[in-house]
Amino acid sequence: MSERISIIGDGQMGLVLADVLVHRGLPVTLWGPFPEIVEHLHQSRENPDRMPGFRLDEAVSVTADPAEAFLGCTLAVNAIPSQFIGKVWSQVAGGLPEGCSIVSVAKGVENGTLRRPSEVLRDTVANAGPICALSGPTIATELAAHQPALMVAASPDAAVADRVQDCFDVPWLRIYTSRDLLGVELAGACKNVIALAAGMCDGLELGDNAKSAVLARGLAEITRLGLAMGADADTFQGIAGVGDLATTCFSPHGRNRSCGEAIGRGESLTAYQARTDSVVEGVATSRSVMALAEQFGVEMPIAEAVHAVLFEDLSPRDGVERLMHRQSGTE
């Protein structure tokens, strides 16, 4: 089957995945929701605010016209952040061919509804085929430089996961498949919240011991929630789980870690968000994770501390003190 891919979202991941697909030899259309930004990208093939130094291949068709988003499309990619998927896709959903599958790279949980990206897409795009999540430790600037990376294509429909694996098969990107859509999406969402805590450790200059402890205990929290919700335990020990978590907690390019670091140094969340063009998915997702933890009766002290720092005026240092004074137990 000859594939033609439409990418909805012109942020970092949309851009680098378009690059991957072009190198795979597939025709690609990239659609963005902001006409002025899309027109600049169409003319210059660059978006210095999102990806400085990156140039989009001339072979990628770029448009802001919803009528052109899915022309000839056989597989669609969602690269819209989690909190905006429903709003943005409602603009273009009518053009998606009947039964066309969607691959989502968003990592979050919608506030209020507590829907994962695949669930928002399923509810918004009634005529879509099986949904797949594509996730893993993928810093966009490294993908743009064609540095080696691994991802997981997760879908209950094995044939769709296999198609995604084939489409994104380039020398610098290795794709594994999984049937655990729930676990892969949940791991990708929750790791952003834990990365905020890791960044706060950096901002407070607490050292690598503390940050590694946040990673390890954060993984335990994510796994507990995942198991309570019905996910596969092995998912959290793999690429989309501990692999993605480690990268997000330690990479200087990670948005969530960087946001946490700024807050740890004393900057307010409002001030940080005002000076960045990037969506920090973990901020909004921390609200959803707390709601899920309450719903499923799961204890998540690190995520709870992050939420309190972001939204309840707890200082990062007091948040650490709260965690260190918890009663010790068995691992």
Secondary structure, DSSP 8 states (H G I E B T S, - for coil): ----EEEE--SHHHHHHHHHHHHTT--EEEE-S-HHHHHHHHHHSB-TTTSTT-B--TTSEEE--GGGTTTT-SEEEE-S-GGGHHHHHHHHGGGS-TT-EEEE------TTT---HHHHHHHH-TT---EEEEESS--HHHHHTT--EEEEEE-SSHHHHHHHHHHT-BTTEEEEEES-HHHHHHHHHHHHHHHHHHHHHHHTT--HHHHHHHHHHHHHHHHHHHHHHT--GGGGGSIIIIIHHHHHHH-TT-HHHHHHHHHHTT--HHHHHHH-SS--HHHHHHHHHHHHHHHHT---HHHHHHHHHHHS---HHHHHHHHHTS-----
